[in-house]
Each structure stands twice: as structure tokens, then as C-alpha cells.
Amino acid sequence: MQTDTSLKSKPRQMFRLYSYIKPYWGSFAAGMLFLVLSSLAGLTIPYLLGQLVDYGAKDHLPEAINRVGLLLLAVLCGQAILSFFRVTLFVNVTEKTLSALRQDVYNHLIRLPMSFFMRRKIGELNSHISADISLLQETLATTLAEFIRNMITFAGAFVLLLTTSLKLALFVLLVFPVILAIGLLFGRYIRKFAGDAQGKLAEANNILEETLQGILSVKAFANEFFEMKRYRRKVMEGADIGMKNGKFKGVFTSMLLLCGFGAIVAVIWKGALLVATGEMNSAGALISFVVYAAFIGGSITELAEVYTQMQKSMGATRHLFEILDEEPEPLTDTTGIVPQHILDGTILFRNVSFNYPTRPDQQVLDDVSFSVNANQKVALVGHSGAGKSTIAALLLRLYDPANGNIYFGGRNIRHVPYSELRSQIALVPQEVFLFAASIRDNIAYGNPGASDEEILTAAQQANAWDFIRHFPEGIETMVGDRGVQLSGGQRQRIAIARALLKNPRILILDEATSALDAESEQLVQGALNNLMQGRTSIIIAHRLSTIREADRIIVIDKGKVAEEGTHHQLIDKEGGIYRSLNALQVQS
């Protein structure tokens, strides 16, 4: 039953794909007109060839023969001109259509919730956006046109066959059901193998993406040959599927050629007998009939190839529309915030429970409640995996609580639009991601419309200007892929400058200094102190020395709020978790 539903959905996917052509319908219609005219012109060629043979056989004047020959040449030239305009228009429509499709998929993908990206691998998504759309390019530019051209040729040639010789036409008709049955039988296997091969290609691309992103780890662990074997295994699995597909296509093509050319031989044989017995008017009629029959045979063969290509395209559209069918976050491109959505800095967690969608049986937060006043510095501490970073993710509404509610200034987080909420919160993570662009561009990411003066001020306040000005290219220095050309402390200060430029109402620091040496930590901590002034700050820290001056410390243990108070209150608590954590760090 599942297979039937899948098969029924594929034509709908193709029609949905062709809906992207609608804005360019004028050019598409013009291309279709040229396609029809070109196909009809081609149908006159066998008739003219027959006339040429008959005129020569019946001792017509050379002028008459030349007239037919010149007419035949004019038809060929006209068909070539029409084909040029047809191909040009279809390619133009295809490029515009695929450009719109690429943008739609990317725009939709980037608006999907984090739960989607937890389920899917980046390499596979990248493969679907690049490889699958490239596969569709051939379909839209060529396959659709070829399908229509061959259908016109098939229908027109068959009608002309009937008018030329009814007996031979019925004789040819006996071959069609055999070819159709072959196409349907082999098409099912070709579609399956094509889909499997695309899946293996996506898996191989995912390995490639992971390897390049983690190249430092690959080299540090001397795992180059391990990754080579892993990649080779997936590529070879895809190649094996492709070779199986090739065998089916080989048998498919061979049987089509056998049926097609066998039919032509049989037609010439039968036609020669009809001419000999006088049941067919002339040799010219036989020539016309044979060429029309060849047109039909060629059309059927090409339709089979088109069918194979469409099966591959259907697999590609399935992957793309699976992405487009995912529910996106309702984001808005807004430059301002309406007054009722402006955050005052107060935060309230009330009985919040949460588990990640990919791990529904594992409770990450369990009935968590706490409050944060405006402009307070509140630290979240606890063992790894206690749920601290999850609280940060919930504040940014990357996920929604399974139970309970989060409030900003008494307003439920669900009632604040995503974009307006996130535009008032800045996150400085432990592992800073920098784009492969200049330092200026990376700082300006916090506020793309900021002036050069504002960017410079943010860099100075983040203690980043001291190292930036020593680079030969200054703030225009390229940072390399993921900021690889900068040290950890430099990347952190760029991230802090980015957050300063955003000027958030609420600041989240997620282990912002844990991976730094003492000198870098001092510089970064100074920049963080500048950043936290006049803002509500949520500080997630393992290094307790960095949060002693926090207004309040909340200890999270096994997804619950275990302790709460100032540093001095918690350090004096006999048998407390915070006191135990502090003692461990002092001893180390």
C-alpha cells in the first residue's frame, strides 16, 4: 500500500516542480510553440523523401525533382532555426526556474527549527541542494521538451502511417504493447536503483563535509587512511548500485533496439511484398512509410530514455520536497521591534521540563523554576550534561519546553515573535564560529547595517583592537575557514565585539572563557565585563572563579535546580554541590 501511495505522489511532485515555471510562462509557451512547429516540420520530411523517390522513378522533369529537393532543404533549415529558438528559450526558463527553486529550498532550509537539523546530516542536505537540483536541470531543460517532441512525432507519424498503408500500420501496432511492457517493467527497477544511488551519494557527501570540517581532528589522530576507507566504502556502494542499474539499462536498451529495428526490418519486408503485389502504390510510399515507422521506433526508444530520466528526477524532487514540506519557524524580516515585544530583561522559568526530539525518552530538564531580574548577572553551574546549555537554547527559543512556560517581563515566550525575541538576545558560545570573511564582516554580523565607527568602537570595547591593528590588513584581514587563522582568544574577542554591536537586552555566555589560557582569559573577561554592563546576563560556566561576582548562582543537577544563592551563600552550604565543585577546582 505504501508503494502505491509513493507512486501516486510522484506525478504530483513533478507537477509541483513545474509550478516553478509559472512566472516564466510566456517564454515557456513560446518555446513550446517552436517545439511543436519543429516537430511538425520534421513530420513532412518522410513525405517529401517519398515524393523525391517517386519523381525520380517516374521520369519527372529535373525541375520538379529539384523543386522537391529545395523544399526538403528549406524544411530542414526551418526546423534547425526553430530548434535553436526552442533550445534557447527552454534553457533560459530552466536557469530562471532552478534559480528560484534553489532560493526557495535555501530560504526554507535556513528557517527550519533546530529539531530538523538534529535529525539530518549537513552533508546530505548539501547534496540534495546541489546534486539533486543539478539533476533536475537536465530534466527541465531537455527531458520535458524531448517528451513532448517525441509524443508529437509518435502521434503524427502514426496518423500518417494509417493514411499511407492501413495494413502496415496495423502490423506496426502489434509491436507497441511489447515495448510499453518492457518500459514499465524495467522502469520500476531503474527508478529504485537511481534513488538508492542518490542516497549513497548523499552519504558520501556527508563524510566529505565532516572530514573537511574536522580536518584538524583527522590529522591529529592520523586518521587520514581511516577516512579514505570510509569514503571509499560509501562511494563504492553507490558505484555498485550504479552498475546494477547499468545492467538493467543495458538489457532495457538492447531489447528496445531489438524490437525497434526488428519492427523496421519486418515493415520493409512486409512493405516490399505489398509493393510487389500492387497493394501499395509505389516505392516512394514504402520509403515514406519506413521513415515514419523509423520515427515511431525512435520516438518510443527516446520516450523510454526520457522515462528513465524522469524516474531519476522524481527521486530528486522527493528529497527536495521533503525539505520544503518541513514546517519552518514563522520568522519575520524586521528592522524594528514593536513596543509590546521589547524585553525588559526579566526572565522567569516556571515548571519547565524538556527532552530533545531525537531523544524523547531522556529527560534533560525536569520541573525547572527560577527567576532573573533585569540587569542581573546570573550564573548557571553544574556537571556536564546537567542541562545548562539547554536552558540557553530554550531562552533563544531554539526549542519549546515539553511542559511549563518561560516568561520575559511577564509575557509568555510563545507570544513573542521569534525574530524579535532573538534580535534582543546575544549568545557568546565556547566554540565561536567565524565566517570565512574579513574581521570587519564577522564583527558586523551582529548588526549588518552598522557604520565603520560603530564596528571600530565594538572592537575596542571587546579588547580586540589591540591585535587587529597589528595585522598588515587591519580590520580587513581574512580569518580563514571557521576563523582558523586566529587564536582561540582572538576568536572569542571577535565574538564579543559582534555581540556588543548587536547591543542585546539579554546576554548569554556559554562557557565563553573555559578553553582559554590565563592571559587570553584575562583579556576576554575584561571584554565580557564591558559587554555585561546594563544587561541581563546568563553566564554558563565550569570555571567557578569567573562567576564569583555574579548576583546569583543557580546550580543545575540532573536537570533540576539543586541550589540557588550567591557565591558566599553556596560556599558555606555544608555538603552542597557548589561547594563540592569549588573544592575540586581549588585542589586541581
Summary of the structure (lengths in Angstrom):
residues: 588
radius of gyration: 35.0
end to end distance: 63.1
largest distance: 121.1
contacts: 1865
relative contact order: 0.08
helix: 67%
strand: 10%
